[in-house]
């Protein structure tokens, strides 16, 4: 967990891709945080050196964004970009959208 209500970090595992990171974020948000499917998860800190685990990479998320995060918010399709990012503060997906990545049949 990261400091602040609704803030958490997903630690990158071996061969984790962006979709897998979002999937794990959605599972955590829906599980321990009890977030509804339409709750938006925002990137709090981009993928990089983890803040909660030594010698690891992670991405910070929040379901309780500050105004600063909302001011930077973007979604898939903004500006014609449909890639799923873990590198832009404020980038966001709904819990339901991200959970859809959990069933994608790709190797991680």
N, C-alpha and C positions, 0 to 999 in steps of 0.2 A: 504494500500500500504506500501511496505517496501522501504527504501532508495535505489536508484539506478534504472537505466533504465531497464524496463522489469521485475522488482522484485515485488512479491506480496505474500500475505499470505492467506491461506485458514483456517478459524476458524472451529474447529471440533464441530459439532452439536451433539445432543443426539444420541447415538447408531451409530455414523458415523464409517464406516469401511474404509479400504484403498481404495477400489474402488470408494466409494462415494467422498472421498477427491480428488482423481485424476479427477473424473467427474467434480467437482466444479472448479478445477484448469483449466481444459480444457474449461469450459464455460466462465471463466473470460479471459483466454488467447485469445479465439476466439472472444469474445465480445469487451470489452473496449480496449484490446491491439491489436485487429485486426490481430492476428497471423494466418497464413495459417495452414491448416491441417497437413502438413509435418513438421511444426516447432516443435522442441523438447523442452520439459519443463523439467528442472533439479531441483532436490531438493537442495535448498540453505541452509536451516536448517531443521533438522529432526523434526518429530512430537514431540512436547513437549510444554513447557510453551510459550504461544503466545507472540509475540513481539509487536503486534498492538492493543491488547485488554486485559484489566486486567481480572484476574481470569478465563482465558480460555486457551485451548490448540489449537495449530495451527501448520501448516507445511508451511515453506517458499519455494517458487518456483521462478525460473527465466527462461526467454526465451532468456536472454542475458548473458550466463555464462562467468565467468572469466576463465583464464587459470587454476587456482587452482581447480575450479569446474570441468573443462574438464579433468584434470589429475586424478580425482577421479571417473569419469563417468563409469557407468555400466548400462546394459540394461537387460530386461527379457531374460533369457536363458544363460547369462554369468555364467560360472561355473556350468551349469546344474540346476540353480535355476530359476524357472518360477513364483515365487510368486511376487505379486505387493507390493513393499516396500514404506513406508513413513519414513523410519528410516535411510537411507544411503545417505549422501551427495553425489551429483553427479548422483544418480540413475535417469533415465530419460525415458520418454515415449513421443511419438508424440501426438500432440493435437488430431488427429483423433483416435488414439488408446484409449486415455483416454476418449474421448467423447463416445466411445462404451460402457463404463461402466454406462453411464447415462440411458441406456435402459435396463440394467440388472434388471430382476424382482426379487429383493431381498428386504427384510425388513431392513430398516436402523434404 
